Amino acid sequence: MSTSTTTRTRASAAAPALTALTEAVAEAAISSATRALGLPTIREQAGPIAEAAARERLSHKAFLVEILTAECDDRTARRRARRVREARFPRTKRLTDFDPTLLPDLPAATLASLATCAWVDAGQPLVLLGDSGTGKTHLLIALGTAAAEQGRAVRYTTTAALANELAEAADHSHTSRIVARYARLDLLCLDEVGYVHLDPRGAELLFQIITAREERASIACASNAPFSEWGTTFADPRLAAAVVDRLTFNAHIINTGTTSYRLRSTQKGSSSTPTPRPESGAKQIGTVGPNQLVILTGPLTADSSFGARLDIGRGSVAGSDHPPIRG
């Protein structure tokens, strides 16, 4: 083959022949090709972006950049949404919705550092300790959501639900498969540690999950009980000590305190809500907050319509047979 023939062959391979198409035929070809390639955003936005590119007199390469960027951005957004759905959070909570001023013991710098999820990449545990209503679950879900939106595999569950899932799997000889599934996660968000008592079998199965992730993949957990009381959850004191040891080694431990975050948020929101004036001769015992929630501002006595006195400080109902109210 002569040199001139080789040159013409290379030129034809580098510059394929272009076919002039009508608008209708071009749109049909774009629709068919994008479906075959799995490019839904380009299929939907090719027309509008082409019109905008023509108005702005963009080059062909600039138009290509715009259309490909749109597809990449949309694909990233879909991936983030899918990761959040797969995490199975019970409700939507984000760090932007969290008011850090209500938790003075949590420095803003610490919260910002946790939001980067570098601790997840390092396989470090996170433990949130505090009374009920102090923002533990909000932080747990919000940090888990941040990790999922950054592309990590996350799963949320409660301690009781995970123990039940493992027990059911054990009944069908599927324990190893379930343990392996949880071991592959980048972050396991374990809520309500210490809320319920686990039987010895459930506690041992849960310990398998914790051990499988030790120093390799992160666990973030929330508990309303101090570590010294975890023995009541795991029954066996030695097992409880082993769980605490694994969840606290090289861990970030955040104490959310004892003051109810939810109550303070509600009281803060109620400050802008007009308080109905009591009728003449009536005693005012509270204010009306958002969603018509009554916020107590004084003790309820036997002469009120409730017929009992609520001792808010000790969390019990005096003058009734009700047990103490736990947070």
N, C-alpha and C positions, 0 to 999 in steps of 0.2 A: 504493500500500500504506500502511495506516494505521500510526501510531507504535506502537500496542499490538501489531499483528501483527509488526512488525519486531523488537520487543523479545522476543516469544515465540520467534521464529525463532532469534535470537541465543542465547537461553537454552538452547534445545534443542540447538544446535550445541556450546555450551560444556559441557553436561552430558549426554552420551549416555546412553541408557537402558541399565540394567544387567539382565542376565539371571540369574536364580537357577539354579545348576547343582548337580547331585549331585556327590559326591566323585569318583566314577568318571568322570563326564563332564568334570569340571574337570581331572583328571589327564591324560585323553586330549587335551584341548584344549591344555594346557601342553606336552605332549610334541610335538604336531604343530607348534605355533607356534615352539617353541625349535629344532626341527629346521630349519624353514624359515628362521629368522633366524640359524642357526649359533651357538646359545648352549648348548653341551653342559653347562656347569657348572650353569646354572639348571635344565636338564632333570633333572639328577641330584640337586640339592640343594634344589629347590623345596619338596618335602614336609617334609624334616627342618627346614629353616629356618622354614617356616610353623608347624610344631609348636612350635619354640623361641620364635618370636615370640608365639604365643598364650599360652604359659606365662609369658613375661615381660611380657605385656600391652603389647606394642609397638603404636604407631600404624601405620596403613597406610603412611605415608611412611617410617617407620623400618624397616618390613619391606622396603620397596622398596630402601632404601639398603643393607640387609644383603645382599639377593640380587644386586644389581648389583655391589656391592663384591666379592663372592665370584667373580663371573664375570670381573671385571677383574683380580683377583689371579691367578686361574688362567690367564687368557690371557697375562698377563705372564710367568708361570713357563714356560708352553709356548713362548713366543717366545724366552726366554732359552735353554731347552734346544735349540730348533731352531738358534739361532745358533751354539751350541757344536758341535752335530753338523755343521753346514755348514762349520765351520772345519777339520774333518778332523784334529784333534789325534791323534797316535799313542797317547796314553795320558792319563789324568787327572792333572793337576798343578794344585795351587792354592797361593796365597800363604800360606794358613793352615797348609799342610803344610811350608812352608819354614822352616828354622831359621836366622834371620839371624845368630845368634851364631857360626856356623861361617864366616861371611864378615865379618870385622871391618872390611874396607875398604869395606863397603856400609852406610852409616849408615841407621838405622831411618827417619829423616826422609826420606831419598832414596827408600827403598822405598815408604813411604806416599804420597809424591808421585807416583811412577810408577803406583801402584795406582789413582789417580783417573783415569788415562788422559787427562789434559789435554794431554799431549804428542801423543797421537793426534789430538785435535781440532785441534791447531796444525800438524799435518803434519810433526812433527819425527822424525828417525830415532832409533833406539836400537841401540847396538852393545854386545854382550856378548863380552868377550875373556877367555880363560883356558884353562888346560890341561884335558884331558879329566877329567871327574868333578868339576869344581868348581862345578857347579850352573847352568851356562849354559842348558841345555835346560829344566831345571825352571823357571827364571825366565822363559824365553821362552814356554813353554806357559802358565804361570800368569798372566802379564801378558796374553797373548792371550785366555785364558779370561775374565779380568776385563773386557776390552774387549768381548768377545762378549756376556757377560751384561748389560752395560750398554746393549746394543742396537746395537752396531756390527757391520758386516760384516767378518769376519776370515777369513783363510785361512792355514794352516800348510803348509809344504812344505820339502823339503831342496833345496839348490842343485843337486845332481845330478838329482833328480826334475823340477825345474822346467826345467832345460836340456833334458832328454829330452822333456818335454811340448812345449816350444817347437820342438824339432827335428822332432818328429813332425808338429806343426801346419804347419811350413814345408814339409814334404814334400807336404802336401795343400793348400798355398796358403791356410792358415787362420791365419797368424801374426797378422795385424792383429786378428782376432776374439779370439784368446787374450790378446794384449796389452791390448786394451780391457777384457776381463773382469777382468784383474788390476789394471788402472788404476782400476776402479770400487770396489775394496775400500777400507774405511777403514784397515785394517791388514794388512800382509803380513808374516807371520813366516817368515823365511828361515833355516833351520838348516843347520849343517855347512858353512859357508863356509870354504873352505881345506882341507877334508878330502880332496877328490878333485881331480884335474887335469881341467880342461875343455878340449875341443878348441876351436880358434878360432871355429868356427861357433856352438857352444853358448854360448861366452863372449859373443859379439856379440849373440846373441838375448837372453841374460839382461840385458845392458846396456840393451836396449830397454825392458825392464820397469822397471829402475831409473830410467831417464831419464823414462819416462812418469809416474812417481810423484814426481819430484824437486820438493821444496818445495810439494807439493800434498797428498800422502797419505803416511802413515807407513810405513816399513819397519823392522822389528825383526829384527836378524840376530845369530847366534851363531857365533863362530869360535874355533878353538884355535890360530890362527896370528896373529902380530902383523901389522900393516899392511905392514911391510917385506917380508913373505913372500907377500903376495897375488899377486905377479907370477908365482909358480909355478902358481897356480890359473888365472889368466886368460891365461897364455901371453904375451900382448903387454904389455910393461911400461907402455906409454902407456894401454892400456885399463884395466889395473889401477889406475893413478894416477887415471884418470877415475872409476872405481867408488868408490875410497876418498874422493875429493873429494866425491862426491855423498852418500855415506853418513855422512860426518862433519860436513858443514856444518850448524851449529846443532843438533848431535846430543847425545844423552845417551850417554856412553861409560862403561861399567861394567867394571872389571877384576876378574874373579872369582879371580885369583891362580893359584897353582900347586899348592896342597894339595888333594888329592882330597876333595871334599865327601862323596862316597859312602862312601869308606873311613872318614872320620872319623865319619860317621853310624853306620856299621856297628860301629865300635869303641866308640862311645858306647852303642849298644844292647847290645853284648856284655858290657858291664861288669856288667849285672844277670843274665847267664846263667852258671850254675855251670860251671866248667871241669873236665872229667873229669880225674881224677888219673892220671898216667902209670903204667904198670906198672913194677915194680921193675927197675932197670937201664936203663930207656928214657929217652931224652932228649926233653924237651918242647920243641917248636919253635913252638908257637902256641896260640891259644885258639879255642874253638868259639863262633862268633857265631850270629846269627839264621839260620834255615834251614840249620843245620849247616855254615855257611861257615867255613872255617879261616882265621883271621887270623894271619899270621906275626908272631912277636915276636922271632925270632932268625934267623940265617943258616942255610940248608940246606947241609950239607956232603956230601961224597961218601959218608960212612958212613950217610947217611939212605936211606930207601927210594926217594927220588926219583932218586938216582944223579947228582945235579948240584947245583951251588951257585948259588943265586939271589942275585945282587947287586941288592938292592932299590934302593939309592941310584942306580945307573946304569941300572936298568931293563933289564938284559940277563941272559941265562942263560950262565954260564961253564961250560966243560966240556961243551958241546953244540954242535950245528950250527945251533941256532935263531937267527934274526936278533934284533936288539934289540927289546924290547917297547915299542911306542909307546902313549902315552896316548890 
